[in-house]
Amino acid sequence: MDTIWADTFADASGPKYRAVIDRIRRGIRTGELAVGEKLPPVRELAYQLDITPGTVARAYKLLTDEGVLLAEVGRGTFVAPADRRDSEDVADSEPEFRHDVAPHNSEAGDGYHVNLFSPHLPSVGQAGLIRELLGEIAKAPPSGMMHYPSREGSRPAREAAARWLSASTVGRVRESDVVLANGGQNALCLVLQTVLRGRRPVVLVEELSYPGFRRAAELLRAEVVPVPMDAEGLIPEALEAAARQHDAQILCTSPEAHNPTLTHTPQARRQALVDVARRCDFQILEDNCYHVSEASGPGYRLLAPERSWYVTSISKSITPALRIGFALAPRERTAQLRRAAEHGFFGIATPLTDLMARLLVDPRLAALTDKVHGVIRDYVQCAVNALGGHQLVWRSDVPFLWLPLPLGWRAGAFVQAAEAEGVRVRSAEDFVQRNARAPHAVRLAINAGVSLDTFEQAMQRLCALLDSPSELIAI
C-alpha cells in the first residue's frame, strides 16, 4: 500500500467514505498531494484500502462537486488548483467512476460497475450553479423560512417556469398556467387525481409504456388498458376501440420520444389520435420529461387545448435531485389542478421555489444544459459505435436506447448475463402490463456518471454477449 494511504482509517469512527475524504483533504493540506497530482483509480484505491469501489467513488464524487478534486473524462481524477476549490467552475468535470446511487446505495457493494437502469446526467457545472444560488437564498430567503408556501410566494418560480416551458411544444405559457410539483411523477399523479372520476376509472397507455403511468393509476384504483402500437405510435383504430369498450377517461402518452422504444409520433398521426379523443371524449396527458431537443411540431396542448394536459420536469436536463416538475391543464381546468396540489401537499418547499425562480432564468443555465446534451450525445454515439451492428434504436438527444435482442436471447436471460458482466440494464418486461407478453428487448439508459471509457467498456461487454447467445435458449 502506498504510504500516504496507510493511515486512512487510523482514527476513523464514521462512514468509510468520510475517512477517505478526510485523508485526501489532509494530504492536500500537508503537501503529500500536490496540485495537479493524479489520484489512484477508484478500483486501485479500493483494493489498497480493502473497501468497495463505490465507497471510493462516493468520496471522489463529493470532493469533485466541492471543487477539491478535478475529474477529466478518460484521464482520471486530479487535485484541483486552490482557486477552483469550493466552486463549480470545473464545468467539464465528472467522476472517473461511480455507482449509480439509485436505487442502490453506493456503499452497498452491489457489483454493478455501470448501472444503465435509469439515466444519469453528467456533472458539467449545474451543481455549482445550484450551490451558488442556494447560498444566496440562504442568506436572504425571498420567501422567508417560517411560513407555509403560498400561491403569491411561488409566483416568481411559476414565472420562471413559464419562460422555461414556452420554448417547448406547448406554445405560450402564462405564469397562471403553471402548477408546480415534486418532480414529473408527482405532476403525473396530480393530473390523474384531477381527471379521474368514479369507482373504477380507466387509463389508456401504449402497449409498451413508462411504468410510472401504471403505478400512478394503480394508486388511484384505476384500471390500465394497453393499446397496440405500430412504427408511428398508437394505432388510431385500436385506440378508438379500447376507448369505447372501456369508457376510458384519459390517455397517457409520450409522442415526442416514447419511453422505452423511442418511437416518434408524426403530426398526421397525432391529429388522427386527437380526432379519436374528441369522438370518444377522453383527455390526453402528454409526458415530455425525456425530450431534450427542439420539438418536431406542435404537441397535444396546441392540437387539442380543450382536453390536453402536459407534464415535464428538470430531471433529464438539469438534475433529478431537486424533484421539481411542472403540470399544465386545459386553461378552464387549471384551478382544479392547482387545488389537487394545494390540497395534497400545500405547495413546494419555499427554498425550492426561491431556487427555481433564479435557476430557470439564470443566463448561465442554457450553456450548461447545452453541455449536458453534448455529453449525452457523446455517450449515445459511443453506444452506437459498439452496438450498431445490432437492431439498436437510438436518438442523439435522448438519454436511453432501445435494443431488440437477437435470436437466442430472451430478455430475462440477457439481463442476468449483463449483470454478471457488471452492467445493469432494464428488461422490456418492466414496460408492459404484468399479464402481457413482452418483446425480447432491453432498454439501455445513458449513465454519464461514469467515464466515457468505462461506459465504452460496458458497451463492448454487452456486444460480446449479443454475439454469443445463451446456449440454454432454444432458437
C-alpha positions in Angstrom: 0.0 0.0 0.0 1.2 3.5 -0.8 2.4 5.1 2.4 0.0 8.1 2.0 -3.0 5.8 2.4 -1.7 3.6 5.2 -3.3 5.6 8.0 -6.6 6.3 6.2 -8.7 4.5 8.8 -6.4 5.0 11.8 -8.7 7.4 13.7 -11.9 6.9 11.7 -15.1 6.5 13.5 -17.7 7.3 10.9 -18.5 6.0 7.4 -15.5 4.8 5.4 -16.1 7.2 2.5 -15.7 10.1 5.0 -12.4 8.7 6.2 -11.2 8.7 2.5 -12.4 12.3 2.1 -10.6 13.3 5.3 -7.4 11.6 4.2 -7.4 13.4 0.9 -8.0 16.7 2.5 -5.2 16.1 5.0 -2.9 15.1 2.1 -3.6 18.3 0.3 -3.0 20.4 3.4 0.3 18.7 4.2 1.5 18.8 0.6 1.5 15.0 0.3 -0.9 15.5 -2.6 0.2 18.4 -4.8 -2.0 20.4 -7.1 -2.4 18.6 -10.4 -1.4 15.2 -8.9 -3.4 12.3 -10.2 -5.2 10.2 -7.6 -5.3 6.4 -7.9 -8.1 5.0 -10.0 -11.1 4.0 -8.0 -10.6 0.3 -8.3 -6.9 0.5 -7.4 -7.5 2.6 -4.3 -10.4 0.4 -3.2 -8.2 -2.6 -3.5 -5.4 -0.9 -1.5 -7.8 0.1 1.3 -9.9 -3.1 1.2 -13.2 -1.3 0.7 -15.7 -1.3 -2.1 -15.2 0.8 -5.3 -18.5 2.5 -4.6 -17.1 3.9 -1.3 -14.1 5.4 -3.1 -16.3 6.7 -5.9 -18.5 8.4 -3.4 -15.6 10.2 -1.8 -14.2 11.3 -5.1 -17.6 12.5 -6.3 -18.2 14.6 -3.2 -14.8 16.2 -3.4 -15.2 16.8 -7.1 -18.5 18.5 -6.5 -16.8 20.7 -4.0 -14.0 21.6 -6.4 -11.3 19.9 -4.3 -10.7 17.4 -7.0 -11.0 17.7 -10.7 -12.2 14.7 -12.8 -11.4 14.6 -16.5 -13.1 12.1 -18.9 -10.6 9.4 -20.0 -7.7 10.8 -17.9 -8.6 10.4 -14.3 -9.1 12.4 -11.0 -6.6 15.1 -10.0 -6.1 17.6 -7.1 -7.7 20.8 -8.2 -5.9 24.2 -8.1 -6.7 26.1 -4.9 -8.6 28.8 -6.7 -11.0 26.3 -8.0 -11.9 24.7 -4.7 -15.4 25.4 -3.3 -16.6 26.4 -6.7 -18.1 24.6 -9.7 -16.0 26.3 -12.4 -14.8 22.8 -13.2 -17.6 22.8 -15.7 -16.4 19.8 -17.8 -15.5 17.6 -14.9 -17.2 14.3 -14.0 -16.2 11.5 -11.7 -13.9 8.9 -13.2 -16.0 6.1 -11.9 -19.1 5.8 -9.7 -22.0 3.6 -9.0 -25.4 4.9 -10.0 -26.7 5.6 -6.5 -30.3 5.0 -7.3 -31.8 2.6 -6.5 -28.6 1.1 -4.8 -26.5 2.5 -2.0 -23.1 3.4 -3.3 -21.5 1.7 -0.3 -23.5 -1.5 -0.6 -21.1 -3.2 -2.9 -23.8 -4.3 -5.3 -21.3 -5.1 -8.1 -22.8 -3.0 -10.9 -19.9 -1.2 -12.4 -22.1 0.5 -14.9 -25.8 0.9 -14.0 -27.9 1.5 -17.1 -31.2 1.1 -15.4 -32.0 4.8 -15.2 -30.4 7.8 -16.9 -27.6 9.6 -15.0 -26.8 13.2 -16.1 -23.2 14.4 -16.3 -22.0 17.0 -13.9 -20.9 19.9 -16.1 -21.3 22.8 -13.7 -25.0 22.8 -12.8 -24.3 21.6 -9.3 -22.0 24.5 -8.7 -24.6 26.9 -10.0 -27.3 25.4 -7.8 -25.0 25.7 -4.7 -24.2 29.3 -5.5 -27.9 30.2 -5.8 -28.8 28.3 -2.7 -26.1 30.2 -0.8 -27.6 33.5 -1.9 -31.1 32.3 -0.9 -29.9 31.1 2.5 -28.5 34.5 3.3 -31.7 36.3 2.5 -34.6 33.9 1.5 -37.2 35.9 -0.5 -40.0 33.7 0.8 -38.7 33.6 4.4 -38.2 30.5 6.4 -41.1 30.5 8.8 -44.2 30.4 6.6 -46.2 27.8 4.7 -45.8 28.0 1.0 -48.3 30.4 -0.7 -49.5 30.9 -4.2 -48.2 34.5 -4.2 -44.9 33.5 -2.7 -44.3 30.9 -5.5 -45.3 33.4 -8.3 -41.6 34.1 -9.3 -41.0 30.4 -9.7 -44.0 30.0 -11.9 -43.0 33.0 -14.0 -39.6 31.5 -14.4 -41.1 28.1 -15.3 -43.4 29.7 -17.8 -40.4 31.2 -19.6 -38.6 27.8 -19.5 -41.6 25.9 -20.8 -42.6 28.3 -23.6 -39.6 27.1 -25.7 -41.2 23.6 -25.9 -44.1 22.0 -27.7 -46.8 23.7 -25.7 -46.9 27.2 -27.1 -47.0 30.3 -25.0 -47.3 29.5 -21.3 -48.6 32.1 -18.7 -47.5 32.1 -15.1 -51.1 31.3 -14.1 -51.0 28.1 -16.2 -48.1 26.5 -14.3 -48.7 24.1 -11.4 -45.5 23.2 -9.5 -45.0 19.6 -8.5 -42.5 17.4 -6.7 -41.0 16.0 -9.9 -42.5 14.7 -13.1 -44.1 11.6 -11.4 -45.9 13.8 -8.9 -47.1 16.0 -11.7 -48.5 12.9 -13.4 -50.3 11.9 -10.3 -51.8 15.4 -9.9 -53.2 15.2 -13.4 -54.8 11.8 -12.8 -56.2 12.9 -9.4 -57.8 15.9 -11.2 -59.2 13.9 -14.2 -60.3 10.5 -12.9 -63.8 10.0 -11.6 -65.8 7.0 -10.5 -65.2 3.8 -8.7 -63.0 2.2 -11.4 -61.8 4.7 -14.0 -59.9 3.6 -17.0 -56.5 4.9 -18.1 -55.2 4.1 -21.6 -51.5 3.7 -22.3 -49.3 2.4 -25.1 -48.8 -1.4 -25.0 -45.1 -0.6 -24.1 -45.1 2.4 -21.8 -43.5 4.2 -19.0 -44.1 2.2 -15.8 -44.9 5.3 -13.9 -48.2 5.6 -15.8 -49.3 2.3 -14.4 -48.1 3.0 -10.9 -49.9 6.3 -10.7 -53.1 4.8 -12.0 -52.9 2.0 -9.5 -52.5 4.4 -6.6 -55.8 5.9 -7.7 -57.5 2.5 -8.1 -57.8 3.0 -11.8 -57.7 0.2 -14.4 -54.9 0.5 -17.0 -55.6 -0.7 -20.6 -52.8 -1.1 -23.1 -53.3 0.0 -26.7 -51.5 -1.5 -29.7 -48.8 0.5 -31.4 -47.0 0.5 -34.8 -43.9 2.3 -36.1 -45.7 5.7 -35.7 -47.0 5.2 -32.2 -50.6 4.4 -31.1 -52.9 3.0 -33.8 -56.0 5.2 -34.0 -58.4 2.4 -34.8 -57.1 0.4 -31.8 -57.3 3.5 -29.6 -60.9 4.1 -30.5 -61.9 0.5 -29.9 -60.3 0.5 -26.5 -61.7 3.9 -25.5 -65.3 2.8 -26.4 -65.1 -0.7 -24.9 -63.7 0.6 -21.6 -65.3 4.1 -21.4 -61.8 5.5 -20.9 -61.2 8.8 -19.2 -57.6 9.7 -20.2 -54.8 8.6 -22.5 -51.2 8.8 -21.1 -48.7 9.1 -23.9 -45.2 10.3 -24.9 -45.4 11.3 -28.6 -42.0 13.1 -29.0 -39.7 10.4 -27.5 -41.6 7.3 -26.5 -40.3 5.5 -23.5 -38.9 2.9 -24.0 -39.0 2.3 -27.8 -38.0 5.9 -28.9 -41.0 5.8 -31.3 -41.8 9.3 -32.6 -45.5 10.1 -33.4 -45.6 12.2 -36.6 -48.0 15.1 -37.0 -50.6 13.4 -39.1 -50.9 10.5 -36.6 -51.2 12.9 -33.7 -54.1 14.7 -35.4 -55.8 11.3 -36.0 -55.4 10.5 -32.3 -56.8 13.8 -31.3 -59.8 13.2 -33.6 -60.4 9.9 -31.7 -60.1 11.6 -28.3 -62.8 14.1 -29.4 -65.2 11.5 -30.8 -64.8 9.3 -27.6 -64.5 12.3 -25.3 -61.4 11.4 -23.2 -58.5 13.5 -22.0 -54.9 13.3 -23.2 -51.9 13.5 -20.9 -48.6 14.2 -22.7 -45.5 13.3 -20.8 -42.5 15.1 -22.2 -39.9 14.5 -19.4 -37.5 12.8 -21.8 -37.5 15.1 -24.8 -34.4 17.3 -24.7 -34.2 19.0 -28.1 -36.3 21.0 -30.5 -39.7 19.5 -31.0 -40.8 18.2 -34.4 -44.1 20.1 -34.2 -47.0 21.1 -32.0 -47.9 18.9 -29.1 -51.3 17.9 -28.0 -51.8 21.0 -25.9 -51.7 23.0 -29.2 -53.7 20.4 -31.2 -56.4 19.9 -28.6 -56.2 22.6 -25.9 -59.6 21.8 -24.5 -58.6 18.3 -23.4 -54.8 18.1 -23.2 -52.6 18.0 -20.1 -48.8 18.3 -20.1 -46.2 17.2 -17.6 -42.4 17.6 -17.6 -39.5 18.2 -15.2 -35.9 19.3 -14.9 -34.7 15.8 -14.1 -33.5 14.9 -17.6 -31.9 18.3 -18.4 -30.6 19.8 -15.2 -30.7 17.5 -12.2 -33.2 14.9 -10.8 -32.1 15.7 -7.2 -34.3 18.8 -6.7 -37.5 16.9 -7.6 -39.1 19.8 -9.5 -41.8 19.1 -12.0 -44.4 21.1 -13.9 -48.0 20.4 -14.9 -50.3 22.2 -17.3 -54.0 21.8 -17.7 -56.6 22.9 -20.2 -57.0 26.5 -19.1 -60.5 26.2 -17.9 -59.3 23.4 -15.6 -56.2 24.9 -14.2 -57.9 25.8 -10.9 -58.8 22.2 -10.4 -55.2 21.0 -11.0 -53.9 23.7 -8.6 -56.3 22.5 -5.9 -55.1 19.0 -6.3 -51.6 20.2 -5.5 -52.6 22.6 -2.7 -54.9 20.1 -1.0 -52.3 17.3 -1.4 -49.2 18.9 0.0 -49.9 22.7 0.4 -47.1 23.6 -2.0 -43.5 23.2 -2.9 -41.0 24.0 -0.2 -40.2 27.7 -0.3 -36.4 27.3 -0.6 -37.0 25.3 -3.7 -39.4 27.8 -5.3 -37.0 30.6 -4.5 -34.3 28.5 -6.2 -36.4 27.8 -9.3 -37.2 31.5 -9.6 -33.5 32.2 -10.1 -32.2 29.0 -11.6 -34.5 28.7 -14.6 -33.8 32.3 -15.7 -30.1 32.3 -14.9 -28.2 33.3 -18.1 -25.6 30.6 -17.4 -28.2 27.8 -17.5 -28.6 27.5 -21.2 -24.9 26.9 -21.8 -24.9 24.3 -19.0 -27.8 22.4 -20.4 -26.2 22.5 -23.9 -23.2 20.9 -22.3 -25.4 18.2 -20.7 -26.9 17.4 -24.1 -23.5 17.4 -25.7 -22.2 14.8 -23.2 -25.3 12.7 -23.7 -24.7 12.8 -27.5 -21.1 11.5 -26.9 -22.3 8.6 -24.8 -25.1 7.7 -27.3 -22.5 7.8 -30.1 -20.3 5.5 -28.1 -23.1 3.0 -27.7 -23.9 3.2 -31.4 -20.3 2.6 -32.3 -20.2 -0.6 -30.1 -23.7 -1.9 -30.7 -24.6 -0.5 -34.1 -24.3 -3.9 -35.7 -27.5 -5.0 -33.9 -31.0 -3.7 -34.1 -30.3 -0.7 -31.8 -32.8 2.2 -31.8 -31.3 5.5 -30.7 -31.6 9.2 -30.8 -28.7 11.6 -30.1 -30.9 13.9 -27.9 -32.5 11.2 -25.7 -30.6 9.6 -22.8 -31.6 6.0 -23.4 -31.5 3.4 -26.2 -33.8 0.5 -27.2 -32.2 -2.8 -28.0 -34.3 -5.7 -29.5 -32.3 -8.8 -28.8 -31.1 -11.2 -31.5 -32.4 -14.8 -31.8 -31.1 -16.9 -29.0 -31.6 -14.3 -26.3 -34.6 -13.8 -24.0 -34.8 -10.5 -22.2 -34.7 -12.1 -18.7 -31.6 -14.2 -19.5 -29.9 -11.3 -21.2 -30.5 -9.0 -18.1 -29.0 -11.7 -15.9 -26.0 -12.2 -18.2 -25.4 -8.5 -18.3 -25.5 -8.3 -14.5 -22.8 -11.0 -14.3 -20.7 -8.7 -16.5 -21.2 -5.8 -14.1 -23.8 -4.0 -16.3 -27.3 -3.4 -15.2 -30.0 -3.0 -18.0 -33.7 -2.9 -17.9 -35.9 -5.6 -19.4 -38.8 -4.9 -21.7 -41.0 -6.7 -19.2 -40.8 -3.6 -17.0 -42.7 -1.6 -19.6 -45.7 -3.9 -20.1 -48.7 -4.9 -18.1 -48.0 -7.8 -15.7 -50.0 -10.3 -17.7 -48.9 -9.1 -21.1 -46.3 -10.6 -23.4 -43.2 -8.5 -23.6 -40.8 -8.4 -26.6 -37.3 -9.8 -26.2 -35.7 -6.4 -25.8 -33.9 -4.2 -23.2 -33.6 -0.5 -22.5 -30.1 0.9 -22.0 -30.1 4.3 -20.1 -27.2 6.6 -20.6 -25.1 6.8 -17.4 -22.8 9.8 -17.8 -21.8 9.5 -14.2 -19.1 7.0 -15.3 -16.2 7.9 -17.6 -16.7 7.5 -21.3 -14.0 4.8 -21.3 -15.9 2.9 -18.6 -19.1 3.2 -20.5 -17.5 2.1 -23.7 -16.1 -1.0 -22.0 -19.6 -1.8 -20.8 -20.9 -1.5 -24.3 -18.3 -3.8 -25.6 -19.2 -6.4 -22.9 -22.8 -6.1 -24.0 -21.8 -6.5 -27.6 -19.9 -9.7 -26.8 -23.0 -11.1 -25.1 -25.2 -10.2 -28.0 -22.8 -12.0 -30.3 -22.9 -15.2 -28.2 -26.5 -16.1 -27.3 -27.1 -18.3 -24.3 -27.0 -22.0 -25.2 -29.9 -22.5 -22.8 -32.2 -20.7 -25.1 -33.9 -22.6 -27.9 -33.7 -20.8 -31.2 
